[in-house]
Amino acid sequence: MKGFLISAPSSGSGKTLVTLGISRALRRRGLAVQCFKSGPDYIDPAFHRAATGRASFNLDTWAMGRPMIEALLTEAQGADVVVAEGSMGLHDGVAQAGAFGRGASADLAMALNWPVVLVVDVSGQAQTCGAVALGCQAFRRGLRLAGVILNKVASPRHERLARAGVEAAGLAVLGALPRRKGAEVPERHLGLVQAEELPELEAVLEAAADLVETHVDLDAILAASAPVTGQGALRLAPPGQRIALARDEAFSFIYPHLLSGWRAAGAEILTFSPLADQAPPQADVCWLPGGYPELHGPRLASATRFMAGLRGFAGPIHGECGGYMVLGEALVDAQGVSHPMAGLLGLVTSFEKRKMHLGYRLAEIENPPPGLAARCRGHEFHYSNIVAQPDEPLAKVMDADGQPVAETGSRRGRVTGTYFHMIAEA
């Protein structure tokens, strides 16, 4: 089994589309493809799964230790090839190193000795893309580029000039993708629209694979790939033996490795849909992941069976980000309309004046609730603002630079919530 990592000089260059196209094209060849995602992202792995038929997992050098990443690599057992997708730009990470890296895609590629397929958006440039690609390789000694895929090529002449620049830099051109309608993945404020929301997703995946098969040298990419090895087994302490997990379009942001680790430890995960007005099933703990509750405020507010079941749930309840908001008193949407929520916490949040909150988080928790560690690493990404957070703070929360943040989470009896999504024990 061999693998490689797909990255780019910046976000928006087309990494996800190329990853999906390559993954589906390799699957068409009869290969079993295992995807991974570098860094904290809970949307892309769902697209990976749709393209390959296998669950995709996050590998995060800031939040995870080497043993955890090695254990997650064993999820690729039975696959023929590993396709890992980077996050942001190739070298983008935080200032202070975490477990064994700064969270940059380059950290992961170098730690695992994987070559990088660099996707360069050549819009507005030609030969200069060769200098960009060469700079990406030279920035970290020891980093290896398998080659470059030129994306958003405007014409045959544009492609010739861009190819000349990359070849002058001594790098291989692995493909050149023209602009093509029908192979785009829609976006919204937290990134891509969720895979579950796209009835046309299969058509998008097929169009992406057609594009790759016509314009990318898959054989050259496979030839440049490096061996993939993993060891150990993923074992995470689950929050309970039976876990009631909210799962629908409003509650889908939970890292796949957590679910896999909980199941490996023997836990049973029972899913239910708040949007379908389903009450949590009988379980030891109830877990509300993040998602897009702000897009479903009226439906959630009127989900009487869900709300009554949540308020009457006998065990611990924990919410992350969107789930935390739903546990609060009210959620104010972008139009300024306030929707009553469960009222199990005093939290009031608002999207009326959007402000991005983004970054890694290190949390220190006294008497942590089930499923969280006393010290854990996670990630926060949302556009909501806190109007009221009156309950006991759950944790001391710091960003990747060690600076305190206001989103401390809340605790009221058996109910807890955090804005950060936990990734791993620190």
N, C-alpha and C positions, 0 to 999 in steps of 0.2 A: 504494500500500500504506500502510495506517494501522495504528496500534497504541495500546495502553494497558497500564497496569500495575495488577494487582489486589493490594491490600494490606489491612492491618487494624491496629487499635490494638495487638493482641497476638497471640502464637501461640495456636493452638487456637480461633481465631474462625471457621474454615471456609474459609480462602483456597483450599486445594487442591481441596476439593469444588466450590467456585464456579468455579475455573479449569477443572476438568475438565468441569463441566456446560456452561459457556459455550463452551468449545472444541468439544465434541461437538455442541452445538446449532448452532453456526455451520457446522460441517462438514456437518450435515444440510441446511443451506441450499445446499450445493454450493460453499461457500467453502473455499479452501485455507488452513489455519490453521497458523501457525508459533508455537510456544511457546518462551519463554526462562524461566530461573529466576534471580532476583536472589540472589547470594550463593553460599556453598559448600554445595551440596546435591546428592547423587548418587542420591536415591531419587525425588524428585518428577519429574525429567526422564523417567524410565521410564514413569511414569503419563501424562505429557504425550504421549509418543510413542504410547501405546496409544490415547489419545483422538483424536489428529490424524492418525496415520499418518506423521508426520514426526519426525525426531530433534530433541530439545530441547537447548538449550545454556545453560550458566551464564554470566551476566554479573556480574562482581564488581569493584566500584569500589575495593576495598582491595587486591586481589591483582593485578588486571589494569590495564595502562595503557590510555589512550584509544585508541591505534591498534589494540590487540588487540580491544577491544570493538567498534570500528568494523568490523574485519575479520569478527568473528563475526556481526554484523548482516547481512552479505552471505549468510549461510546461509539467510536468509529469501527469497532470490530465488525467484520463482515462487509465492509465497504472496499471498493477498489481504488478510490481516489478521494482525497480531502480537498475541499474548496473552502478557504477561509476568507471572509470579507472584512476588510479593515473599517475603521471609523475615522471620520474627519480627514485631515491630511495625514500623510504617511508618518510624519514626525511629531504630530500634535499630541501633547500630553500635558501633565501638570508639572509644576516646578519641583516639588519634593517627591522623591521616589516612595512608592508604597511597598507592597510585599516583595517584589523583585523587579519593579519597573515603574515607569511613569504613566502607564496606560496607553502609550502610543502604539500604533500598529507596528512600527519598526521594532519596538521592544519585543513583541511577540514573534515576529519573523526571525529576529536574531537569536532569541532564546531557543527557538525550535529548529533553527537552521533551515527555514523555509525560504525559497526564492519569492520575490515580489513581482507580480504582474502589475505594472503601473498603468492606470487609465488616465490619459491626459485629454482634457477638453481643449481642443485646438481652436475653438471659436476665438476669432480676433487675433490669431497668431499663426505663424507658419514655421519657419526654421527654428524660431525661438523655443519651440516645445522641446527641441533636443537639449538646449541648455537647462531647461526646467527639469527634465528627466535626469540629466547628468548630475545636477545639483542634488536631487533627491537621493541618488546613490552615494555621492561623495560625502554627504553630510554626516553619515555614520560609517566609520571604517568597519569593514567586515560585512556590511549589508550587501546583498546580492540581488540585482534586478534580473529576472528572467527575460524581460523585455518590456516593450511599450505597446499598448493598444491606443491608437488615435481615435478619439470619440468626437462626434458632431462635425465630421468632415463635410465641407460645403460643396466640393466639386473635385473632379479628377486632378485638376491643376493644384488645388489646395492640398490634396493628398500627396502629390509628388513633392511639393515643397516641404511639407511636414516630415515626410519620410526622409528626405535629404538631411534635414536637421538632426533627426534621431540617429541616422546612420553615421553622420559626421561626428557625433558624440561617442561613437563606438558601441552603440546599443542596438539590439535587435527590434525590429518592428514586427509585432505578433499579430497585428490586425489593424484595420481602419474601418470604423463604423460610420456610415453616412447618417445624416438626420433622417429619422423614419417615424412617421406617425403610426400609432397602434401599438408601439412597444414602450410606451411611457407608463410609469406607475404614479397615480395621483398623489398629491401631497396635501398636508394640512399643518397646523401650527406646531405639532410635536414631531413632524417628519412625515413619513408616508401614511396614507390611509391604511387602516388595518386590512390584512388579507381577508378576514371574514366579511368585510364590507364590499368586496369587489366581485360581483357575479361574473364579470368578464375576465377574472384573473387568469383562467386557463388560456383564454385567447391571448392575453398579454404574454404569458410564459411561452406559448408556442411561437408568437411573433418574435420574441427576444431570441429564442433558439434558432429560428430561421435566419435572423440577422447574423448571429454568431457563426452558424455553419457556413454562411456565404462569405463572410468577411474576416474571420479569425482563424489562425493556424492552430487548431486544437492539438495536432500532433506535436508541434514544437513546444507548446505549453506542457504537455504531458512528459515530453522528453526532458524538459528542464526541471521537473518536479523533484522533490527530495523525500527521502523516507520519513514516514510518520510512525512514531512509537509512543506508547503510553504504558503506564504501570499503576498498580494499586486499584482500589475500588472506591467509588464515591459513596460515602456514608455521612449523612447529615442528620443531626438530631431533629426529628419532626416535632411540631408543636403539639401533637397528640396522636393517639393511635388511629382515631377516626377524625378526619378533617373535612368540615363543610366549607367548600371553596366556591365563592361566587365566580361565575364564568359566563360572560356574554359580551356584547359589543361595548358595554359600559365598564366591564371589569375583566380585562384581558392581559394587563401588564404584570406578569409574574415571570421570573426567570425560569426557563425550562430546567436548569440544573437543580433548582430547589425541589421541583416536583419529582425529578428523577431520584434525587438523594433521599427525599422523604419516603418514596416508594421502596427504594433499596433498603431502607431501615425498617421496613415492614408496615409502614403506615398505609391506611386506606383513604383515598381522596374521593369525596362525594361532592360532585358539582351540582350547582343549582343556578337558576337565572333570575336575578332580581327584575330584569326588564319584562320577564314573563310572569312577574308577580308570584314567584315561587318562594316559599319560606325556607330558611336553612333546614336541611335534614338533621335528624338527631345525631350528634357527634360530640367529641371531646372538646373541640375548639372550632370557632368560625373565623375564616380568613377572607377579608375583602381586599383583593388586589387593586392596583390602580387601573386607569383607563380613561374614558371620556365621559364621566358622569355629567359634565356641564352641557353636553349635547342632548341629554335625556332627562333634564330636570323635571319637567311635568310628569313624565311617565314614572320616574322614581318616586316623586312626591305622592302620586296617586296609587302606588303599588301597596295596597293596604295589607295584603297577606304577607308580603315580604317584610314590611316595616313591623308588623305585629310579631311575626316570627323572630325577627332580629331582637326586638325589645324583650321577648320572652325566652331568648336562648339562655340556657342554664350555665354554659361554660364560658371560658375566656373568649373575647372577641377582639380581633386586631384588624386594623385597616391601614393600607399603605397608599399615600397620595390621594388618588380619587376615592379609594375606599375610606380613608381618613375623613375626607370631606363629607361623605354620606353618613358617617357616624355622628356628625356634628348637628347643630341646631338648624342651620340654613345654608343654602348655596345660592349665591346671587349670580345669574348668568350674564352674558355679555351685553344684553339689552337692559340690565338693571333690575330684572324681575327676580324676586326672592322666592325660592322654593323650599318649603320645610323639609328637613331631613329627619333622621332617626331620633335625634335629641339625646343620644347616649353619651355624647360629649358636648361641651359648650361651644365648640368651634363654629365660627361663621366665616365663610370664605367667599370671595368675589372675583369674577372675571370682568367686571365692568371697566376697570382700568388695568389693562393687561401689563404685566411686567414679568420678564423671563427670569426664572430661578433655575440655575443650571450648574451642576458640578458634583464632584465626588464628596462624600460625607463620611466622617469618622464619628461614631456615636459611642458614648460611654453611658451605660444604663445600670442604675442600682435596681436590684430585684427585677431582672428582665422578664417580660412575659414569655409564655411558651413560644418557641420558634425563633426568638432573638437571643443573641449572645450578650454578655456583659460589655464586650467591646466588639463592635461590628463595623464593617465597611460597606458602604452603599453608594447610591447615586440619586440625585434629585433633579427633576426636570419638569417644570410646570409653569403656567402663566397666571396662576391665581394668586390673590393676595389675602392675607389674614386680616379679617375685620375684628374678630374677637377670638381669643385663645385662653379662656379663664381657668382651665383645670390645671392640676398639678403637672409640671413639665415631666415628660417621660425620660428625657435623656439630655446630657450635655452633648451638643452636636457641633462639630467643627468642619470647616472645609478642608481641602487638600493642603492648604498652606497653614493649617492649624488655627485659623481665625474662627471665632464663634459665629454661629448663624442663629437667626431668630426662630427658625422653624424647629423647635425643640421636641415636637410631638406632645401628646397629652395622655394623661392617665386619670381614669375615674373608676375606682373599684376594679372590676374584672375587664373593663373596656380600655383598650389602648389604641393609639394611632400615631403614625409618623408620616412626614412628608417624604422621607427618603425611602427608597426601595432597598432592602437588605440584599447584599450580594454574597458576603461571606463573613465568617468570624475573623476578627482582626488578630 
